[in-house]
Amino acid sequence: MKKSTVLTFALLAMAFSVRAAEQPLPPAPGIISVTGSVTEEFPPDTAILNLAVETQKPTAQEAARENAAKSEQVVAVMKGLVNGEAGDSVTTSSYTVQPAYEYDDKLRKNRLTGYRTFNQVTVKTARIGGVGEMIDRALTSGANNVTEIRFAIRDNRKQCEGLLIKAAQRARRDAETVATALGVRVDGIHHLSPTCSGEPRPMPMMRAMAAPRAMDAAEPATPVEAGALALTGQLQAEFLLSK
């Protein structure tokens, strides 16, 4: 190929590039960000009960020995009240042995008074109506603290699916409302971020009295009301806009 031909092709290419650069680029589509959120209440199907056995003795060995005996009794009683085949469980969730101190005014320093053993047993059960009975039985079998009661939904996938559908519909409606007001229309999806959450509902911590009452067939169990749990489905959405 002759040099003049190559030069002609190069000049044509440069001219085309200049003309292309002079052409205005199509405007980027607009984006609108909205959040659709729906909260509804559902009945819980699971209770989580934290029971504790706390003992204090002059030596660590004595404290641990007494605690173990009481804890084994509490666990045995709780296992007799739950249904393992239905997914209920009774487990040790924490265990500590630590020195106990008391401030001595005469010596002006802390004085070792013994050792404290703390064993927490967690009961997870679908027997929500039996929580009051479990508390009473635990206190009479060796537990001396009810540190927490929570209610939850064991598997909330079905509830979350319904909430996310409603959240998506709300986000779309809001985006279309704003778009119509601005004289544009929703023309696609740029980004979606769905979430569904709901914390287990805690109840006020209950502390056992120093001398728990004895179980009596005629005496009603400690009343415990589960109430309802709030779940929130949320969709953060970015929609594309066009004329």
Backbone bond lengths (Angstrom), bond angles and torsions (degrees), N, CA, C in turn:
res aa  C-N    CA-C-N  psi(-1)  N-CA   C-N-CA  omega(-1)  CA-C   N-CA-C  phi
1 M - - - 1.458 - - 1.528 108.16 -
2 K 1.333 115.54 139.15 1.443 120.02 -179.84 1.522 110.62 -74.14
3 K 1.357 114.15 154.51 1.451 119.51 -178.65 1.510 111.08 -63.40
4 S 1.349 117.37 -35.22 1.465 120.00 -178.85 1.526 111.02 -64.17
5 T 1.353 116.88 -36.70 1.470 121.07 179.16 1.517 110.25 -66.08
6 V 1.337 116.44 -44.50 1.465 120.72 178.56 1.510 110.66 -60.48
7 L 1.323 116.72 -41.81 1.459 121.28 179.87 1.523 111.06 -64.20
8 T 1.340 116.51 -38.92 1.473 120.86 178.73 1.518 110.53 -62.34
9 F 1.338 116.44 -46.30 1.470 121.08 178.59 1.526 110.42 -60.04
10 A 1.322 117.72 -41.31 1.460 121.46 -178.78 1.520 110.69 -64.82
11 L 1.353 116.20 -42.08 1.456 119.63 179.34 1.524 111.64 -65.36
12 L 1.331 116.32 -40.24 1.466 120.04 177.83 1.521 111.24 -62.29
13 A 1.347 114.84 -42.49 1.465 119.26 180.00 1.520 110.49 -63.31
14 M 1.328 116.75 -41.33 1.460 120.71 179.23 1.517 110.90 -64.95
15 A 1.315 117.01 -40.97 1.462 121.16 179.83 1.518 110.90 -63.93
16 F 1.334 115.93 -41.19 1.465 120.52 178.71 1.516 110.83 -64.16
17 S 1.344 115.52 -40.63 1.462 119.71 -179.82 1.512 110.98 -64.42
18 V 1.357 116.13 -40.51 1.457 119.66 179.31 1.508 110.71 -64.14
19 R 1.362 117.42 -43.82 1.470 121.01 179.73 1.522 110.55 -63.90
20 A 1.350 116.48 -39.82 1.461 119.72 -179.90 1.521 111.05 -65.56
21 A 1.333 115.27 -38.32 1.462 119.16 179.90 1.514 111.18 -67.86
22 E 1.359 116.12 -29.70 1.457 119.42 -179.07 1.517 112.42 -74.96
23 Q 1.355 117.89 -21.35 1.453 121.36 -179.56 1.527 109.36 -71.30
24 P 1.333 119.59 131.94 1.474 121.19 179.32 1.530 110.51 -67.87
25 L 1.319 114.97 138.00 1.461 120.16 178.09 1.524 109.44 -73.95
26 P 1.328 116.52 146.37 1.467 118.73 177.20 1.520 109.74 -61.96
27 P 1.305 118.60 141.37 1.463 120.89 -178.48 1.527 111.35 -64.22
28 A 1.321 115.28 141.95 1.468 119.20 177.28 1.522 108.98 -68.42
29 P 1.315 117.38 143.17 1.470 119.10 -179.97 1.517 110.91 -62.99
30 G 1.318 115.70 145.20 1.454 119.69 177.30 1.519 110.37 -74.36
31 I 1.307 115.71 159.71 1.463 121.80 -179.36 1.520 108.55 -130.41
32 I 1.307 116.72 135.87 1.458 122.30 175.00 1.530 108.26 -119.58
33 S 1.320 115.78 133.30 1.467 121.46 179.54 1.526 109.43 -107.64
34 V 1.318 116.02 127.76 1.466 121.21 178.72 1.524 108.82 -136.77
35 T 1.318 114.92 160.51 1.465 120.89 176.52 1.516 109.00 -128.22
36 G 1.322 115.35 121.03 1.456 120.27 174.76 1.517 109.02 -100.82
37 S 1.322 116.99 128.62 1.462 120.80 -176.14 1.523 109.75 -136.93
38 V 1.336 116.06 134.02 1.468 122.08 179.36 1.523 108.45 -135.10
39 T 1.323 116.94 129.18 1.460 122.58 177.76 1.523 109.70 -120.79
40 E 1.319 116.20 129.76 1.461 121.20 177.90 1.527 109.08 -137.53
41 E 1.327 116.06 158.92 1.456 121.32 -179.97 1.523 110.37 -104.28
42 F 1.339 114.77 142.59 1.462 121.54 -179.17 1.528 109.00 -135.90
43 P 1.330 117.03 150.43 1.475 118.52 177.89 1.532 110.16 -72.80
44 P 1.324 118.20 138.76 1.464 120.49 178.06 1.524 110.47 -73.11
45 D 1.332 116.12 157.45 1.454 120.20 176.27 1.533 112.29 -123.40
46 T 1.327 116.35 4.67 1.460 120.46 -177.43 1.522 110.55 -142.47
47 A 1.312 116.08 139.35 1.464 122.37 174.01 1.515 108.58 -115.40
48 I 1.331 116.67 137.35 1.459 122.48 175.83 1.519 107.32 -118.02
49 L 1.319 115.63 118.13 1.456 122.31 -174.43 1.523 109.32 -119.32
50 N 1.324 116.59 121.94 1.462 121.60 177.82 1.523 109.71 -103.44
51 L 1.318 115.07 116.09 1.460 122.69 179.53 1.515 108.83 -111.34
52 A 1.317 117.21 147.70 1.457 119.16 -178.76 1.523 110.91 -132.95
53 V 1.329 114.09 143.26 1.464 122.28 172.65 1.523 106.42 -114.89
54 E 1.321 116.00 117.93 1.466 121.14 -178.47 1.522 109.17 -120.91
55 T 1.321 116.64 126.40 1.460 121.62 179.55 1.518 109.81 -131.41
56 Q 1.334 115.57 150.91 1.462 120.50 176.92 1.521 109.20 -136.31
57 K 1.324 115.40 129.42 1.460 122.32 -178.84 1.530 109.17 -140.04
58 P 1.345 116.48 166.30 1.467 119.05 -179.20 1.523 114.12 -60.18
59 T 1.327 117.38 -33.87 1.465 119.86 179.56 1.522 110.42 -119.94
60 A 1.324 115.02 158.75 1.460 120.33 179.88 1.522 110.64 -64.76
61 Q 1.328 116.61 -38.07 1.457 120.29 -179.40 1.525 111.49 -62.90
62 E 1.341 116.40 -43.13 1.462 119.99 179.53 1.523 111.20 -65.52
63 A 1.330 115.84 -42.33 1.467 119.87 -179.70 1.518 110.79 -63.34
64 A 1.345 116.58 -43.23 1.462 120.50 -179.36 1.523 110.94 -68.12
65 R 1.328 116.78 -38.57 1.470 120.40 -178.27 1.525 110.92 -64.93
66 E 1.322 116.39 -47.42 1.463 119.54 -179.32 1.525 110.63 -66.25
67 N 1.341 116.36 -39.79 1.456 120.30 -179.64 1.519 111.10 -63.48
68 A 1.345 115.86 -41.14 1.460 119.61 -179.00 1.522 111.35 -62.18
69 A 1.332 116.58 -41.47 1.465 120.36 -179.40 1.530 110.97 -63.81
70 K 1.330 116.11 -44.81 1.466 119.28 -179.82 1.526 111.52 -69.06
71 S 1.327 116.37 -39.96 1.465 120.18 -178.32 1.523 111.21 -65.43
72 E 1.326 116.86 -40.82 1.462 120.20 178.27 1.523 110.72 -60.86
73 Q 1.332 116.03 -38.05 1.460 119.85 179.27 1.528 110.89 -67.65
74 V 1.341 116.95 -42.10 1.459 120.78 178.69 1.526 110.37 -62.53
75 V 1.333 116.82 -45.73 1.468 120.95 -179.63 1.523 110.63 -61.30
76 A 1.325 116.96 -43.11 1.467 120.71 -179.31 1.527 110.72 -62.31
77 V 1.311 116.67 -43.13 1.466 120.23 180.00 1.525 110.58 -65.84
78 M 1.326 117.32 -43.37 1.461 120.36 -179.43 1.527 111.92 -64.81
79 K 1.332 116.47 -39.49 1.474 119.00 179.03 1.520 111.32 -64.50
80 G 1.311 116.14 -26.38 1.453 119.32 177.21 1.515 113.12 -77.28
81 L 1.328 117.17 -12.20 1.462 121.04 -177.87 1.522 113.39 -105.00
82 V 1.334 117.77 -9.76 1.467 120.32 -178.65 1.529 110.05 -110.67
83 N 1.311 115.67 170.04 1.462 121.94 -178.53 1.528 108.83 -115.69
84 G 1.330 116.01 99.37 1.462 120.34 -179.03 1.513 112.98 -63.75
85 E 1.326 118.07 -31.70 1.462 121.55 -179.63 1.529 111.51 -67.65
86 A 1.329 116.39 -23.14 1.470 120.54 179.74 1.526 111.62 -92.06
87 G 1.333 116.24 5.14 1.462 119.30 178.91 1.513 114.27 99.15
88 D 1.339 117.92 1.87 1.462 120.67 177.26 1.528 109.83 -69.56
89 S 1.324 116.51 155.13 1.461 119.68 -178.91 1.516 110.93 -149.87
90 V 1.332 115.21 153.57 1.464 123.26 174.27 1.517 106.30 -131.82
91 T 1.342 117.52 115.12 1.457 121.31 -175.35 1.524 111.02 -136.91
92 T 1.333 115.43 157.20 1.465 121.05 172.02 1.519 107.70 -84.61
93 S 1.336 116.53 118.16 1.464 120.20 -175.61 1.524 112.81 -99.02
94 S 1.335 118.10 -19.10 1.464 120.46 174.74 1.520 109.83 -161.29
95 Y 1.332 115.00 151.37 1.468 120.41 -178.98 1.521 108.12 -151.72
96 T 1.319 116.59 125.54 1.458 120.35 179.65 1.522 110.74 -138.96
97 V 1.324 115.62 147.48 1.461 123.52 170.95 1.516 106.65 -128.90
98 Q 1.322 117.27 123.14 1.459 119.69 -177.12 1.524 110.80 -147.16
99 P 1.321 115.88 152.76 1.468 118.98 179.61 1.519 111.52 -68.01
100 A 1.332 116.21 148.50 1.460 122.61 177.77 1.522 108.67 -111.20
101 Y 1.324 115.56 132.82 1.461 120.46 -177.15 1.524 110.29 -121.01
102 E 1.330 113.94 155.45 1.454 120.99 175.99 1.521 108.13 -138.30
103 Y 1.311 116.17 135.17 1.465 118.79 -176.84 1.527 110.27 -74.51
104 D 1.307 115.58 128.27 1.460 122.79 179.22 1.530 108.22 -99.30
105 D 1.348 116.33 114.36 1.462 120.71 -178.02 1.529 111.95 -65.00
106 K 1.328 116.94 -35.36 1.458 119.13 -178.99 1.518 111.80 -70.73
107 L 1.327 115.56 -44.62 1.459 119.28 -179.68 1.528 112.21 -82.35
108 R 1.336 115.24 -16.23 1.462 121.84 -178.79 1.538 111.95 58.14
109 K 1.279 115.21 43.61 1.464 120.87 176.32 1.523 108.97 -161.01
110 N 1.329 116.06 165.55 1.458 120.82 178.78 1.528 110.36 -72.31
111 R 1.313 114.70 140.91 1.461 120.83 179.69 1.522 109.87 -120.41
112 L 1.314 116.55 132.86 1.464 120.82 179.79 1.522 109.77 -67.81
113 T 1.353 115.55 124.18 1.467 120.06 -178.94 1.517 112.86 -111.14
114 G 1.306 117.90 -7.05 1.458 120.61 -179.87 1.516 110.72 152.27
115 Y 1.330 114.13 -158.44 1.464 119.78 -178.75 1.517 109.31 -132.94
116 R 1.316 114.51 138.62 1.461 120.87 -177.63 1.522 109.60 -111.42
117 T 1.328 115.98 130.51 1.458 122.16 176.89 1.518 108.88 -113.43
118 F 1.315 115.07 130.31 1.463 121.24 -178.19 1.519 108.65 -124.89
119 N 1.324 116.34 121.57 1.465 122.17 -179.33 1.527 108.21 -125.41
120 Q 1.318 116.68 117.55 1.466 120.58 179.85 1.518 110.63 -103.88
121 V 1.314 115.74 128.80 1.463 123.21 179.62 1.527 107.85 -111.11
122 T 1.329 116.63 128.48 1.462 121.72 179.56 1.519 110.35 -106.56
123 V 1.299 115.26 124.95 1.467 122.11 177.77 1.524 107.97 -107.62
124 K 1.318 116.14 124.66 1.461 121.86 177.29 1.521 107.38 -118.49
125 T 1.322 116.87 118.30 1.455 119.42 -172.27 1.525 112.64 -146.02
126 A 1.329 114.48 151.84 1.459 120.79 173.76 1.528 110.69 -88.83
127 R 1.324 116.78 -5.04 1.471 121.10 178.92 1.521 109.74 -82.39
128 I 1.326 116.14 69.66 1.461 120.10 -177.21 1.528 111.10 -61.13
129 G 1.303 116.16 -38.13 1.458 119.43 179.97 1.516 114.08 -68.40
130 G 1.326 117.15 -12.94 1.468 120.45 -178.36 1.511 113.90 -100.37
131 V 1.338 118.25 6.65 1.466 120.89 -176.71 1.530 111.48 -63.37
132 G 1.327 117.22 -41.01 1.459 119.90 179.51 1.517 111.90 -60.23
133 E 1.331 116.06 -43.65 1.469 120.37 177.81 1.526 110.67 -63.68
134 M 1.334 117.14 -40.11 1.466 120.14 179.82 1.525 111.46 -62.05
135 I 1.334 116.34 -40.03 1.459 119.81 178.53 1.527 110.42 -61.43
136 D 1.323 116.08 -48.25 1.462 119.73 -178.45 1.522 111.74 -62.95
137 R 1.309 116.20 -42.90 1.463 119.71 -179.12 1.527 111.42 -68.07
138 A 1.331 116.31 -35.44 1.465 119.84 178.90 1.521 110.74 -65.42
139 L 1.334 117.09 -42.16 1.458 120.84 -178.34 1.521 112.28 -67.50
140 T 1.318 116.85 -33.85 1.457 119.22 179.81 1.528 112.51 -83.56
141 S 1.338 117.25 -11.60 1.465 119.67 -179.57 1.525 113.38 -101.63
142 G 1.358 117.73 -0.38 1.459 118.61 175.61 1.511 115.82 137.19
143 A 1.326 118.16 -19.14 1.467 119.64 178.02 1.527 109.30 -72.08
144 N 1.313 117.43 143.90 1.466 120.08 177.74 1.523 112.42 -127.79
145 N 1.329 115.85 13.26 1.464 120.86 175.67 1.524 109.85 -149.21
146 V 1.321 116.33 136.41 1.464 122.22 167.05 1.518 104.41 -112.34
147 T 1.327 116.40 99.33 1.464 119.75 -170.41 1.517 113.61 -81.82
148 E 1.337 117.63 -25.73 1.468 118.92 -178.32 1.512 111.05 -165.78
149 I 1.334 114.62 144.53 1.466 121.74 170.83 1.519 106.51 -129.37
150 R 1.341 116.61 127.49 1.467 120.71 178.12 1.522 109.00 -131.42
151 F 1.322 114.68 153.38 1.463 120.66 175.16 1.519 108.60 -123.35
152 A 1.320 115.97 142.49 1.463 119.99 -174.95 1.522 109.89 -148.87
153 I 1.325 114.60 171.85 1.465 122.26 170.93 1.521 106.31 -107.60
154 R 1.302 116.70 119.76 1.462 120.76 -172.03 1.531 112.29 -63.24
155 D 1.313 117.88 -42.23 1.465 122.44 178.33 1.523 108.20 -136.27
156 N 1.337 116.29 104.77 1.469 119.97 -174.30 1.528 113.45 -102.24
157 R 1.334 116.41 20.59 1.470 118.88 -177.66 1.530 112.44 -60.26
158 K 1.327 117.17 -43.37 1.464 120.32 -178.26 1.525 110.42 -63.68
159 Q 1.338 116.84 -44.86 1.461 120.14 179.10 1.528 110.99 -63.73
160 C 1.344 116.58 -40.28 1.463 120.24 -178.97 1.525 111.84 -66.66
161 E 1.321 117.41 -37.00 1.462 120.00 178.26 1.521 111.05 -59.62
162 G 1.326 116.34 -45.79 1.466 119.83 178.62 1.516 112.61 -64.03
163 L 1.341 116.69 -40.22 1.460 120.47 179.80 1.528 111.61 -66.56
164 L 1.339 116.97 -39.23 1.465 120.07 -178.93 1.529 111.65 -69.45
165 I 1.324 117.20 -33.96 1.469 119.80 175.63 1.527 109.57 -62.22
166 K 1.332 116.71 -45.56 1.463 120.59 179.46 1.527 111.14 -66.06
167 A 1.342 117.07 -38.55 1.460 120.39 179.15 1.524 111.20 -65.19
168 A 1.339 116.13 -39.00 1.471 120.17 178.70 1.530 110.64 -66.21
169 Q 1.318 116.75 -41.92 1.460 119.93 178.47 1.532 111.13 -63.41
170 R 1.331 116.08 -38.97 1.462 119.78 179.20 1.528 111.02 -67.51
171 A 1.329 116.80 -41.24 1.468 120.19 179.19 1.522 110.58 -63.30
172 R 1.339 117.23 -42.03 1.464 120.93 179.51 1.531 110.97 -64.20
173 R 1.331 116.29 -43.58 1.469 119.66 179.80 1.525 111.00 -62.44
174 D 1.322 116.59 -43.86 1.465 119.67 179.96 1.527 111.07 -62.91
175 A 1.338 116.52 -42.31 1.465 120.12 179.71 1.529 110.33 -63.50
176 E 1.328 117.85 -42.28 1.453 120.94 -179.32 1.531 111.38 -68.57
177 T 1.325 116.92 -34.95 1.464 120.20 178.07 1.524 110.97 -62.53
178 V 1.325 115.70 -46.45 1.464 120.02 -179.88 1.527 110.80 -68.07
179 A 1.338 115.90 -41.23 1.465 119.27 -179.42 1.524 111.34 -61.85
180 T 1.316 116.87 -42.90 1.468 120.66 179.35 1.519 111.03 -62.45
181 A 1.321 115.63 -40.33 1.463 119.37 179.31 1.522 111.78 -64.40
182 L 1.322 117.20 -28.34 1.466 121.82 -179.23 1.518 113.05 -93.48
183 G 1.340 117.47 0.03 1.452 120.73 178.55 1.516 114.00 77.49
184 V 1.307 117.57 24.16 1.467 121.63 176.55 1.527 107.44 -127.50
185 R 1.332 114.88 -178.84 1.454 117.39 -179.62 1.534 110.02 -137.81
186 V 1.321 114.64 154.73 1.465 121.27 176.08 1.514 108.08 -73.52
187 D 1.331 116.02 128.26 1.464 119.68 -172.22 1.528 112.82 -132.47
188 G 1.301 117.43 20.44 1.460 119.29 178.48 1.516 111.43 154.00
189 I 1.323 114.20 177.02 1.467 121.22 -178.27 1.521 108.85 -116.58
190 H 1.318 115.68 130.57 1.467 121.14 178.72 1.530 111.59 -97.78
191 H 1.335 116.67 -41.69 1.471 119.64 -177.73 1.516 109.35 -159.46
192 L 1.350 116.30 142.97 1.463 122.47 176.60 1.523 109.41 -132.74
193 S 1.327 115.90 141.27 1.465 120.51 177.79 1.527 108.65 -141.88
194 P 1.358 117.58 94.87 1.466 120.34 -178.52 1.533 111.89 -91.25
195 T 1.336 116.42 145.86 1.463 121.99 173.82 1.521 109.14 -142.94
196 C 1.319 114.84 151.74 1.467 120.58 174.78 1.519 106.91 -140.58
197 S 1.313 116.21 127.05 1.456 118.84 -175.68 1.519 110.95 -147.91
198 G 1.312 113.44 156.86 1.452 121.23 176.69 1.506 108.77 -171.99
199 E 1.303 117.47 119.88 1.453 121.04 -177.75 1.525 110.26 -80.23
200 P 1.361 116.89 143.63 1.467 118.65 172.90 1.516 110.18 -55.89
201 R 1.301 116.60 138.40 1.460 120.61 -175.39 1.526 110.25 -80.12
202 P 1.351 117.56 114.33 1.460 119.32 179.69 1.518 111.37 -83.33
203 M 1.313 115.87 153.96 1.453 121.19 172.88 1.521 107.58 -112.62
204 P 1.320 118.33 158.52 1.461 120.07 178.68 1.522 110.87 -55.10
205 M 1.348 115.99 139.68 1.459 120.33 -180.00 1.517 109.78 -63.26
206 M 1.318 115.65 136.65 1.451 121.46 -179.95 1.519 108.28 -111.63
207 R 1.315 117.52 130.20 1.457 121.51 178.54 1.522 108.43 -112.50
208 A 1.307 116.06 130.29 1.453 119.88 -177.33 1.522 111.00 -70.34
209 M 1.307 116.56 153.01 1.454 121.43 175.09 1.518 109.10 -75.97
210 A 1.291 116.00 161.53 1.464 120.28 -176.87 1.523 111.47 -59.37
211 A 1.330 116.17 -35.70 1.466 119.52 179.22 1.520 107.81 -123.96
212 P 1.332 118.43 90.96 1.464 120.62 -177.78 1.516 111.21 -62.28
213 R 1.305 114.83 146.80 1.456 119.63 -178.52 1.513 110.84 -68.06
214 A 1.292 116.33 152.18 1.459 121.31 179.18 1.517 109.12 -78.41
215 M 1.328 115.08 149.43 1.461 119.43 177.80 1.515 109.38 -70.00
216 D 1.299 115.33 138.67 1.451 120.97 179.06 1.511 107.35 -136.48
217 A 1.309 116.88 132.36 1.465 121.18 -176.11 1.517 110.89 -60.12
218 A 1.355 116.65 -29.99 1.449 119.51 -177.33 1.521 111.97 -87.37
219 E 1.300 117.18 -9.68 1.459 120.53 -177.19 1.518 110.05 -94.59
220 P 1.338 118.47 128.92 1.466 120.35 -177.65 1.515 111.49 -67.88
221 A 1.350 115.71 154.87 1.460 121.18 178.35 1.517 110.05 -71.53
222 T 1.322 115.72 160.16 1.462 120.98 177.05 1.527 109.56 -55.82
223 P 1.335 118.79 124.13 1.474 120.00 -177.96 1.526 111.35 -73.20
224 V 1.324 115.89 130.80 1.461 122.14 178.28 1.523 107.88 -135.99
225 E 1.328 116.76 118.55 1.463 121.74 179.76 1.529 109.43 -105.94
226 A 1.330 116.15 125.61 1.472 120.38 -176.20 1.527 112.35 -76.63
227 G 1.331 117.73 -35.55 1.464 119.64 -176.46 1.517 111.77 69.96
228 A 1.321 116.79 -156.24 1.465 122.11 -178.62 1.525 110.07 -120.54
229 L 1.332 115.69 155.86 1.460 122.12 179.74 1.523 109.79 -109.54
230 A 1.315 116.82 137.75 1.464 121.81 178.76 1.524 109.82 -95.43
231 L 1.339 115.81 126.45 1.461 122.62 173.64 1.524 108.47 -114.38
232 T 1.315 116.33 142.01 1.461 121.39 -179.56 1.521 110.50 -122.99
233 G 1.326 115.60 122.79 1.464 121.29 172.28 1.516 108.72 -101.80
234 Q 1.327 116.09 129.75 1.467 119.71 -175.45 1.519 110.69 -135.55
235 L 1.320 116.11 139.03 1.463 121.71 177.75 1.525 109.15 -129.03
236 Q 1.322 115.43 115.83 1.458 121.31 171.88 1.522 106.85 -92.32
237 A 1.332 116.88 116.90 1.462 121.13 -171.97 1.524 110.98 -127.39
238 E 1.333 114.44 143.61 1.468 121.90 172.12 1.523 107.64 -120.21
239 F 1.337 116.46 118.75 1.460 121.97 -178.62 1.521 110.48 -106.45
240 L 1.319 116.07 144.63 1.464 121.54 174.61 1.521 109.87 -81.51
241 L 1.318 116.75 143.25 1.461 122.99 -179.94 1.521 110.48 -117.64
242 S 1.309 115.53 147.92 1.470 120.66 174.84 1.511 108.78 -146.21
243 K 1.370 115.20 164.87 1.462 120.39 178.78 1.528 110.56 -71.71
